[in-house]
Amino acid sequence: MDLDPPGRPTGGRHPPMPDPWTLRWTGYQPAEEGLREALATVGNGYLATRGAAPEAVADGVHYPGTYLAGCYDRTGSVVGARLFTHEDLVNCPNWLPVTFRPAGGDWFTGPPARQELELDLRRGLLTRRAVCVDGGGRRTRLVQRRIASRARPHLAALETVLTPEDWSGPLEIRSALDGTVANTGVPRYAGLTSRHLTPLGQGAGPDGTLWLQASTGAGRRIALAARHLIRTTGRPAAFADGTRTGLAAQVVALDAAAGVPVTLDKAVAVHTSHDPATGDPLDAARQLAAEAPDFDTLLDEHALRWEQLWQRCRIDADFDGLGPLHLNLFHLLQTYSEHSADLDVGLPARGLHGEAYRGHVFWDELFVLRVLDLHFPELARAALRYRHRRLGAARRAARAEGRRGASYPWQSADDGREESARIHLNPLSGRWLPDHSHLQRHVGSAVAYNVWQYYQATGDRDFLAEAGAETLVEIARYWACAAEYTPSRQRWSIRGVLGPDEYHDAYPWADRPGLDDNAYTNVLASWVLARAADALDALPARRRAELTETLALDAAEPDRWQEIGRHLHVPLHDGVISQFDGYERLAELDWDAYRRHYPDLRRLDRILEAEGDSANRYRVSKQADALMLWYLFSAREVRDLLRRLGHPAGHELMRRTVSYYLRRTVHGSTLSSVVHAWVLTRCDRRASWRHFRDALTADLRDSQGGTTREGVHLGAMAGAVDLLQRCYTGLELREDALWLDPRLPAALGSLVMDVRYRGHWGVRIAVDRKNVTVTLGQDRQEPVTVRLRGTAARVGPGESHTFAL
């Protein structure tokens, strides 16, 4: 069965990757600059800067954004005479600005006559090579190298080398720190409040130093300090102050000679008033900048850290997509790192690469944490602690609904309150529409799933005891309270919610938003209710007693969880799982007509709304909810979950359900290809591989039609990596064992990866057509149980075991 769904993304031009570790663009393409800048972002988990040219300003083509992890600001905007508040990831002061001019010429503002931009993934180094021609016809070669230091997370550096080709004479170089920037990177947000920074001061020293300080509306102070090193063979450089309110600038005057390079080495330190172990942020930034060594030294120590990271997340696969694989891992590691772990920050769905979704945290961590669990579990733990610290806000949200427990928000930012927009703009119709996405209560179940999967991967009972079990119990309490009993069905229902498929937010015949008994939501809620009891059982007796007392958990409450969890309603129709109760009452779309009229159906919801219609009327999916069950759980586990809920759930249910929804899904989310690749592994590996390739290159090809320029899709990037490491190897972590069941597609000949598992830092898994070999590094940990299709082996430190397939 070769399932080829409508609207499946297709490949674009050849990716700009000449080798698996290099991303390279040549020339200047205004329509592509935003995409290039997002993909050429350099970051370290504390800060990230888009790959805009240092001389560029936000002009509709370029967008030089710098973002600090967790740096949000709340403001208000008036739309249609109504005031709406929103919290945004702040576009912080721009540390990049550097430009030049031969004396008497104009400042270079781009574009260059020739240009090559190269991102070295192995070392986290962005290099730009260009030839610039001024109004007088003088040619100057330009080479710029840029890093966000992995070794010194508060430090970024830019080296600029200028070589006159056909002229000699006075040369001026201007360097600045710009605090006048705003959040203008997403056209849909135009007209909303975009200013988040208030200048607090700026200055320049005679020794080539700069400093700038600004404040967000929330009172967070952001301080930058820069030092400059000049290398030239001419007269000593002279610095002139060019500061004004919100902008610290220096102009360097020196002599240049044809063929002789002039180098400006700029190191910039960034601190905020919220940074741990930091007193005054301006003092801290000035001290760090003053101590910064030259660019080559910074690059050497930075590259060493990247080398160590790549060793820890090695994935070698026998196919031609290693370049996009490395790119996805690279951006994941730039967004969330060891430098993020102590900052109390979450995982923004669009990385630290742009302002889409306002930099908020969604359920995308469901896809990201699977990668972190197996390579950087300490980072997964930090992301879960971010959620636990916001348990109080989730409890308040549940109380506001009149319920017990914890209701986590669909969108989160600083303090854990719900940050989902209540209106959104359809660019096709120009209309602002109600936004009901906050009804996606399934995000709480995703948090619970992440807690349990982390525990399975690490065996970290301390985390479970300190934070994990409490989080699970409170989410279970919420579902037990949200469920309503329906006597006619003798079942419990969860009403008025949305599933991950955001095309449906109401019944066409109803006067209120929300849907009843979304299958994904209900099955996952049932799973949470069971796991909460398991988490309590796994605790040490003393801690279990403490938590029971603290939460006022009586003996009857876990029994009620089990009663509800075994009798939640899961709707079915035509032999498949229904997306939600009443789904079969919706009309079928005339797919042939719409495909003829619209070449791209990924935003079918916008198309229908612009026509005066609504996706609520049709059996169409942005991403198929029901298929998420087979993404989160093995086929056997899904059967067990459904049988626990009273459904026979034979082997053909998955095949029928997959086939049904594939014909009705347009993949309006990058996550859709991840999920479809996963579930198709079990019934159509050729189609699975196509979806995997789509997911793997979604941002590289900008398959969503211009959205990557506003920020990468971190969940899809991590999900594509996870397809290799878990899906095609059949890797599961359960029952204190590593379970393997390889299902390599025909295009994937072999795969080797290193993972961490329960204290073992070097578990190597090698899979090919004939064998699976598991090797443990030398350490003092306990042996690991490995299971493959009914066969089990104990592998000790320094040992290998090979299973024949």
PAZAKE-522818 format. One record per residue (C-alpha): x, y, z. Coordinates in steps of 0.02 Angstrom, whole numbers, plus 50000, padded with zeros to 5 digits. Example, Ala and Ser with C-alpha at 12.3 -4.5 7.8 and 13.67 -1.06 7.14 Angstrom:
! PAZAKE-522818
506154977550390;506844994750357;
! end
This chain:
! PAZAKE-522818
500005000050000;500865016049941;499975030150030;500295046949947;499205060150032;498525076149954;499575091649976;501165082150021;502645094250015;503815091549869;505655094949853;506285111849796;507955116949727;509515107649777;509985111849958;511495123549973;512575110450061;514185105849967;514645093550106;513795086650263;514535100150376;514365115850271;512915126950224;513375138850085;512515152149980;513265162349839;512625178649769;511275189949836;509435185449822;508285197949910;506845185449914;507945172650004;508875183850126;507655181150269;507785162150252;509675162950243;509765174050397;508715161850498;509705146550443;511365155650469;510955160050649;512375157250772;511965154250954;512485145551114;510895143051215;511065159651305;511035171051153;510785168850967;511015180950823;510265179250650;511445178450502;511095196050439;512525206150368;513325217750497;512915233050393;511085227750370;509565235650452;507775229250463;507125234450293;505945220650235;507365210950156;508565209350302;508165206950485;509635207450607;508875199950765;509745194950925;508785185151058;509195180451236;508445164551309;506945168751417;507005187551385;505165191851365;504175207951381;502305210551399;501415224751313;499705229351245;499025232751071;497365239751013;496485230150874;494735235050823;494525246350975;494955231951092;496525230751198;497485214451188;499035210351289;500435199651222;502135194051284;503545193751157;505305186951149;506245203351140;507325208050992;508805213551097;510105226951054;511025223150894;512875220050929;513355217250747;513445234250661;515075236550567;515285246050404;516665255650313;517055268550181;518565275150090;518765293250142;517565304050042;516455289349998;514795283350066;514615270950206;514405253450136;512595247750158;512585233050037;512285222949940;514045218149887;514495215249705;514905197149746;514585187249903;514745169949980;514005165450149;514605149450232;514045141450395;515265128750466;514165117050569;515615107550641;516335123150724;514825134750737;515695147650628;514845159450504;515995166350368;515565179450239;516665183150089;516225197749976;516825210749853;516145228149884;516145241849753;515815259749808;515085274149708;516815278749645;517105261349575;518385256449709;518405237949750;518675231249925;518755212949976;517805209050135;517965193550245;516955192350406;516925178250533;515645177050674;515325166150826;514225165650979;515485158351098;515105140851160;516485142351289;515995159651353;514105160651331;513965179251367;515205183351229;514975185151041;516325190050918;516465197050742;518075198450644;518085209850490;519545209650367;519555223250232;520785222650087;520775236649957;520985229049784;521305244149674;521485259149788;522505265949934;522145280050056;521205284450214;519925271650274;518555273650404;517705259250494;516155261950600;515655249650736;514105251350844;512935243750973;511145247850924;509785248651056;508475256750945;507875240350870;506075234150880;505115217850853;504635219350670;505155202350603;503405195150571;502325204650446;500715197550522;501085207050682;501235223850594;500175236850683;500435228650853;501575236450982;503365232350933;504455243051046;505105233951198;506745242951237;507025259351327;508805266451315;509645268751484;511315275251422;512755272651303;514545277951282;516205275851193;517975276051261;519555282751179;520275265151181;518945258651062;517725252151192;515845254051180;514445251251304;512565252051297;511185248451419;509315246751389;507805240851487;506265230951440;504555236251498;504645222151626;506175230351703;507515218451642;509125228051610;510155222351461;511955228151452;513205226451309;515045230851306;516235229451159;518105229851140;519005231950974;520705226250915;521425233950758;522775225850652;523525236750516;525225241050445;524815259550426;524735273550553;523955269650722;522075269950718;521155284650790;519425282650870;518045295550859;516455295150965;514855293150865;513595289651002;511815295951012;510315290851115;510085272051102;511645269750994;513455267951048;514645270150901;516475272650861;517275277950698;519035271350670;520145281250551;521715273350477;522725271750318;522435257550195;523515251450052;523035240949902;523265222449936;523605224950123;522255218450242;521555228650386;520725218950527;519415224550652;519165211650791;517555215450887;517085205751044;515435209751130;514885204351304;513045203351350;512305202351524;510585205651598;509945209251771;509135191951773;510745182151745;511305170551886;512905175051978;512905192651904;512885208752001;512725224451898;512515218751716;513475233451643;514965230451758;514925211951715;514845215551527;516265228051534;517385216251631;517045201551515;517355212051359;518985218751430;519585200951463;519105194251292;520595187351194;520785189251006;519585181050884;520695166150842;520875161551025;518995163151052;518695152550897;519875138750955;519045136551124;517315138251046;517695125050913;518325113051047;516635113951136;515735110350973;516865095450939;516405088251108;514555091051076;514615082150908;515475067250989;514075066051116;512675066050988;513465055950849;512255048950722;513015041450564;511805035150434;512075027750262;511065040050158;511335056650072;510475067350203;511835069250335;511985087750296;510185092050341;510325080250491;511835089950556;510955106350521;509445101250625;510515095450770;511555111250757;510055122650778;509355112050919;511005113351012;511085132050982;509345134751054;509485124251212;511155120351289;512085118551451;512035137551457;510125136951457;509965124451598;510155136651744;509145150751666;507385144151700;506915144751517;505875133551406;506075127651227;505365140651106;504485132150962;505385143050834;507065142650920;508025158550957;507985162250772;506535174150746;504925181150818;503585169450750;502395163150885;503145177750986;504515166051044;503305155851150;503475138251217;502205125651149;502015106851151;503455105551026;504565100251171;503645083551154;504705080850998;506295089351060;506475080451226;506575063451143;508245068951069;508845076851230;508365061551334;509575050751236;511015063051218;510865077051347;509685071051484;510235085151599;509475097251473;507855087351466;507805088251655;508045107251649;506605109051526;505495098651640;505985109151789;505445124451690;503725116351683;503745111451867;504175129151921;502595134651831;501515121651916;500765135452024;500195144951869;499465128951798;498515126151960;497825143751953;497265140751774;496355124851827;495495134051970;494945147551848;494055133551753;493265127651915;494355112051919;495685104052026;497445099551974;498505108551844;498035115051671;499595119451575;499455133251444;499525130251257;500765144451244;501965148751385;503295162051406;503955169851565;502865165851716;501815151251653;500165159851620;499215156751458;500005167151319;498945161351172;498285175251063;496405177851067;496395184450889;497425180750735;497595188250562;497205178850403;498375186850276;497315180450132;495725189250187;496495203050293;495275198950431;495655197250616;494795181650680;494465174050851;495835162150906;495305147551015;496955138251018;497055140351207;495805125951215;497185113751170;497215105851343;498215091151278;499805100951314;499675095451496;499715077351441;501255081151336;502115087851493;501635071951586;502255061051443;503915070351443;504115067651630;503825048951615;504925046651461;506345055851546;506165044351696;506175028951584;507755034951495;508715039751651;507995030351799;508115047151890;507065043552044;507695059252129;506885069951994;505305059552001;505245061852188;505665080352188;504615086552042;504045073451916;502765063952017;501955079852082;501785086451904;501025070051844;499805069051989;499175086751965;498915084151778;497985067951814;496905077151941;496445089751808;495885076251686;494885067251820;493995083551859;493765088651676;492925072251629;491025072051633;489995056251648;488725052351511;487455039651577;486805034851405;488545029151353;489125024051525;490705033351477;491635048851529;491855063251407;493055077951395;492145092251313;492565109151238;494375105951189;495455106351033;496655093250971;498325096450885;497395098450720;496965116850732;495865116850576;494375112250685;493975123350833;492085121750838;490635111750770;489815120250620;488135117850705;488685124450876;488715141950949;490235139251058;492045134751022;492805118051067;492525099851021;492025084651121;493015068751148;494515072251040;495225054651024;497045059751047;496615070151200;495565056551281;496745041951252;498215051951316;497205057651467;496845039351504;498715035751493;499105050151612;497855043951740;498725027051740;500495034051745;500135045551891;499755030351997;501335021851932;502365037151977;501725036952155;502125018352168;503905021652106;504285034052245;505205029652404;503925026452540;504395041852640;504275053552491;502635045652437;501925048952610;502545066952605;501795070352435;500165061952481;500055073152633;500585088952542;499325086552402;497945080552519;497815064852414;496575052752491;496585034152459;495035034652350;495725047252225;496915035452130;495495022852120;494405036052039;495795039651914;495765021551863;493875021351847;493865036651734;495425031351641;494635014851591;492995022651532;493425038251433;492475039051269;493485036051111;492395039050956;492545028150802;491705028350632;491865017850475;493085006350564;494335020350606;494665031350756;493695047550739;494655063550760;493305069150882;491515064850922;490405069650775;491815070150647;490825058550532;489465071850519;490635083750427;490595085550238;491925078950120;492935092150029;493025092249839;494885088749839;495075088149651;494305105349630;495365113249765;496965105549702;496605112149528;496285129649594;497605130649731;499345123249703;499735123749889;498415117950013;499455118150171;498495133150237;496815126750180;496005134650333;496515151950273;495955148150096;494225142650154;494025157550271;494505169550131;493135161550027;491875164550166;491895146250215;492675136850361;493745121350385;492555116950528;491325110650398;492475097550318;493435081650351;495105089950323;496635090050435;498115101450460;498905086750550;497955071050593;497615070050779;497255051650791;498895046650711;499845055050853;499415039950960;500545028850854;501895042150860;501945042051050;501675023551076;502105007250990;500724998050897;500624985751040;500474999651168;499085008251069;498134991851060;498344989751248;497775007651282;496225005551174;495824988451247;495974996051420;494645008351362;493524994151303;493904993951116;494444977851027;495794987250927;496364973850807;497944974850703;497024982450554;496414997550651;498055006950629;498165003250442;496365008850412;496555024450518;498195029550436;497475027150262;495895036850304;496755052450371;498185052850248;496915056150110;496235070850208;497815078950277;498705093850198;500215094850316;499945112750367;501175109650510;502975104050491;502625091650630;501385082550519;502755074950410;503665068950566;502125059950631;501655052550462;503415046350431;503345037750600;501665028950581;501985024050400;503545014450452;502385000550505;501374999350345;502225008550200;504085011650218;504285020150050;502995033250098;503785034350271;505465038550193;504705052150085;503915060350236;505545058550332;506475067650194;505145081250194;505305083350382;507195082850377;507325097050250;505755106850297;506715122250353;508155120350232;506895120850088;505695132450180;504325120250136;502985130050228;503125144150103;504095158050188;503885154150373;505675148950412;506285166850392;505275170450550;506135156450648;506565138150625;505325124450669;506245116550814;505015102350844;505115096450664;507005097950664;507145087150819;505765075550761;506705071650601;508255067250702;507185056350814;506505046850664;508265040450636;508735037250815;507125029250878;505885025850740;506945016650612;507915007450748;506325003350843;507155009851001;506035010651154;506465013751336;505325004051451;505314990951586;507114995051632;507764989351464;508274995351292;507044988151166;507544987250982;506504982450831;507374989450674;506344994050522;507585001950404;506845009150244;507625003250082;508555019750061;509415018050230;510755004650227;511455006350403;511465017550555;512665020050700;512305031250848;512945034751023;511675037651161;511635039851348;510575028051451;510405027151639;512125033651680;513025025651532;513835039451429;514355028351286;513025016151223;513355013051039;511955005550933;512394999550758;511024993350642;511144986250466;510154973950361;510794958650452;511284963250628;511054974650776;512574977350887;512514985951055;514164991151135;514434999251304;515905010351345;517045006851491;516335013651654;515745007851824;513885006951786;512774991751797;512494980751643;511074985451525;509674973851473;509364974351285;507844966251206;507554962951022;505994954150959;505834942351105;507704939751131;508594947451280;510414950051326;511364958251469;512764969351406;514074974951530;515264989851523;516594987151390;515574973151309;514624970851145;513184959851095;512604956650917;510824951350875;510484943250708;508964950050616;
! end
